């Protein structure tokens, strides 16, 4: 068990790797941070990481609790020089935030890479118990011409019952507002339930991206 004080907490941080880097087979669990509006990040992959192929796999991030800051299970933001980023076979669960408006709980946040493959991950029991929002997968890639493949993932039990935001729970958010990218959703099972102001299985803030869906099971109950 690990409890924070007055600063941000990161379980594992990598911010200077090159070709072939792998962050795999780690467990980050039972961490809490209630030190004001400070963030809690399970595993962070920073913008100084670059090179051909990078892999984040077989990690378990669970039982993280945050106060009014941003809470993220896997926070992956490598440089634009990464040609392939593989995010696979990770389990992210038991994330609980209590952020104010403008703060959120994210299971998985990904930016950059020419091709990003997100597959065979399990995301469940992610919640915000105050006015914040919950996002299962957040894509923030601002580089044109990239491809993100999201397939064979399991997601469910995302809750933000006290939030008044119009999209308080989002399964996957594509937040590229100015560039054209391609997103492929294949063979995923996404399920949303519970009482919220509003929810969306897939939400896009981009009118430019191409989004393909094939053989998914999506239910917003």
Phi and psi in degrees as a GROMACS rama.xvg file:
@    title "Ramachandran Plot"
@    xaxis  label "Phi"
@    yaxis  label "Psi"
@TYPE xy
-141.011  121.808  UNK-2
-118.235  132.708  UNK-3
-84.6028  169.22  UNK-4
-111.164  -100.345  UNK-5
-112.78  6.86111  UNK-6
-124.125  174.923  UNK-7
-71.8088  157.035  UNK-8
-127.818  135.202  UNK-9
-127.662  127.609  UNK-10
-68.0599  -55.958  UNK-11
-132.885  131.915  UNK-12
-128.057  130.904  UNK-13
-128.841  120.081  UNK-14
-147.062  53.8596  UNK-15
178.371  28.0851  UNK-16
-90.8127  172.088  UNK-17
-130.509  -152.779  UNK-18
-53.0596  139.061  UNK-19
74.1573  16.5876  UNK-20
-69.0841  139.53  UNK-21
-132.18  129.461  UNK-22
-111.336  101.763  UNK-23
-142.254  152.104  UNK-24
62.0604  39.9981  UNK-25
-110.26  154.656  UNK-26
-123.516  123.159  UNK-27
-120.517  114.435  UNK-28
-152.116  156.168  UNK-29
58.5196  56.2064  UNK-30
-123.592  136.329  UNK-31
-131.225  146.764  UNK-32
-144.155  107.558  UNK-33
-117.338  23.849  UNK-34
-84.9658  65.9675  UNK-35
74.936  -154.364  UNK-36
-84.5205  59.2163  UNK-37
-109.924  141.833  UNK-38
-80.0264  156.842  UNK-39
-129.578  118.982  UNK-40
-121.685  127.131  UNK-41
-69.4181  -65.9066  UNK-42
-128.314  127.229  UNK-43
-117.345  134.456  UNK-44
-123.697  105.396  UNK-45
-84.5356  176.2  UNK-46
-74.377  -10.2249  UNK-47
-84.6749  -5.73833  UNK-48
-77.2805  135.741  UNK-49
-150.048  -172.085  UNK-50
109.853  -176.3  UNK-51
-71.7945  -70.3482  UNK-52
-120.307  128.959  UNK-53
-125.788  142.524  UNK-54
-133.061  130.083  UNK-55
-120.286  105.272  UNK-56
-146.114  153.775  UNK-57
55.9683  34.1737  UNK-58
-99.0504  150.545  UNK-59
-118.491  119.695  UNK-60
-120.099  118.992  UNK-61
-152.095  157.721  UNK-62
54.2826  55.0673  UNK-63
-107.603  133.41  UNK-64
-130.026  128.818  UNK-65
-128.961  150.193  UNK-66
-79.5754  -116.29  UNK-67
-93.5518  6.83914  UNK-68
-91.2984  -174.202  UNK-69
-84.8938  136.162  UNK-70
-117.485  123.457  UNK-71
-133.595  130.846  UNK-72
-72.1836  -63.5371  UNK-73
-115.918  117.521  UNK-74
-113.728  98.204  UNK-75
-115.22  112.019  UNK-76
-139.865  54.6849  UNK-77
-65.5396  173.716  UNK-78
-75.6224  166.556  UNK-79
-71.289  -7.22136  UNK-80
-79.8019  -9.07276  UNK-81
-72.2731  123.603  UNK-82
-82.5678  -40.4597  UNK-83
-136.356  125.299  UNK-84
-116.884  117.683  UNK-85
-104.187  124.014  UNK-86
-123.343  101.965  UNK-87
-145.64  151.521  UNK-88
57.7823  31.9337  UNK-89
-96.4602  150.829  UNK-90
-118.932  122.357  UNK-91
-125.553  117.813  UNK-92
-154.97  161.703  UNK-93
66.1364  36.6749  UNK-94
-94.7053  126.457  UNK-95
-132.378  120.044  UNK-96
-115.94  164.463  UNK-97
-139.415  46.0002  UNK-98
-77.3138  159.458  UNK-99
-80.6843  -178.521  UNK-100
-58.1438  132.74  UNK-101
96.053  -8.18909  UNK-102
-111.211  145.768  UNK-103
-139.865  168.472  UNK-104
-111.096  122.588  UNK-105
-122.509  128.976  UNK-106
-71.2674  -48.0999  UNK-107
-140.021  124.361  UNK-108
-123.077  126.285  UNK-109
-132.275  135.824  UNK-110
-136.039  160.641  UNK-111
64.1275  -165.882  UNK-112
75.8985  136.737  UNK-113
-65.2961  -45.2509  UNK-114
-128.296  125.936  UNK-115
-115.787  126.613  UNK-116
-113.662  114.876  UNK-117
-114.384  108.768  UNK-118
-150.526  150.471  UNK-119
56.9282  35.6137  UNK-120
-99.6098  152.376  UNK-121
-117.113  125.761  UNK-122
-128.755  119.379  UNK-123
-159.703  160.245  UNK-124
55.1054  57.6072  UNK-125
-113.079  126.408  UNK-126
-149.442  154.326  UNK-127
-124.949  129.003  UNK-128
-102.085  8.91125  UNK-129
-125.937  -133.959  UNK-130
-96.4523  3.46231  UNK-131
-79.637  -177.22  UNK-132
-118.951  165.935  UNK-133
-125.605  132.235  UNK-134
-131.123  127.507  UNK-135
-72.0516  -59.0681  UNK-136
-127.981  126.094  UNK-137
-116.283  123.215  UNK-138
-109.655  124.949  UNK-139
-121.372  28.231  UNK-140
-69.7791  116.141  UNK-141
-103.282  11.7459  UNK-142
-100.654  125.554  UNK-143
-67.6716  148.599  UNK-144
84.3247  10.3688  UNK-145
-87.9388  163.022  UNK-146
-127.335  131.885  UNK-147
-120.212  120.76  UNK-148
-105.966  117.765  UNK-149
-117.573  109.894  UNK-150
-149.579  150.141  UNK-151
56.1492  37.4788  UNK-152
-103.515  152.502  UNK-153
-119.056  125.594  UNK-154
-140.265  136.419  UNK-155
-172.699  170.553  UNK-156
57.932  58.2052  UNK-157
-105.073  125.956  UNK-158
-136.002  141.202  UNK-159
-150.099  63.6035  UNK-160
-69.6621  -19.0262  UNK-161
-99.7969  -4.23853  UNK-162
-77.8212  141.693  UNK-163
-101.011  5.71206  UNK-164
-70.4132  145.537  UNK-165
-68.5282  -21.8071  UNK-166
-126.92  74.3841  UNK-167
-76.01  -23.3935  UNK-168
-130.507  126.058  UNK-169
-130.98  126.55  UNK-170
-65.9398  -61.38  UNK-171
-130.756  127.011  UNK-172
-113.481  123.52  UNK-173
-102.484  109.587  UNK-174
-113.941  48.4825  UNK-175
-103.972  107.905  UNK-176
-95.4954  -17.8622  UNK-177
-127.724  -2.91436  UNK-178
-127.401  162.406  UNK-179
-102.931  120.062  UNK-180
-132.059  173.359  UNK-181
-119.36  132.954  UNK-182
-123.47  129.651  UNK-183
-119.291  119.961  UNK-184
-109.304  112.177  UNK-185
-130.254  131.654  UNK-186
57.3529  37.0499  UNK-187
-96.4058  155.24  UNK-188
-123.408  107.268  UNK-189
-118.296  128.888  UNK-190
-133.832  126.77  UNK-191
-119.203  137.688  UNK-192
-144.56  -169.626  UNK-193
90.5696  175.992  UNK-194
-104.068  119.605  UNK-195
-139.635  165.654  UNK-196
-64.9014  -38.9513  UNK-197
-168.237  151.473  UNK-198
-148.286  158.87  UNK-199
-148.701  134.143  UNK-200
-69.2468  -44.4624  UNK-201
-129.311  127.483  UNK-202
-130.532  129.321  UNK-203
-123.41  136.036  UNK-204
-102.063  13.918  UNK-205
-119.279  127.642  UNK-206
-92.8853  1.89556  UNK-207
-103.383  -24.5365  UNK-208
-75.7515  152.342  UNK-209
-97.2857  126.13  UNK-210
-123.401  123.426  UNK-211
-114.213  135.598  UNK-212
-122.412  134.959  UNK-213
-152.427  125.052  UNK-214
57.5493  42.0298  UNK-215
-99.1643  158.118  UNK-216
-115.761  107.567  UNK-217
-117.235  128.765  UNK-218
-140.74  127.14  UNK-219
-117.54  99.7641  UNK-220
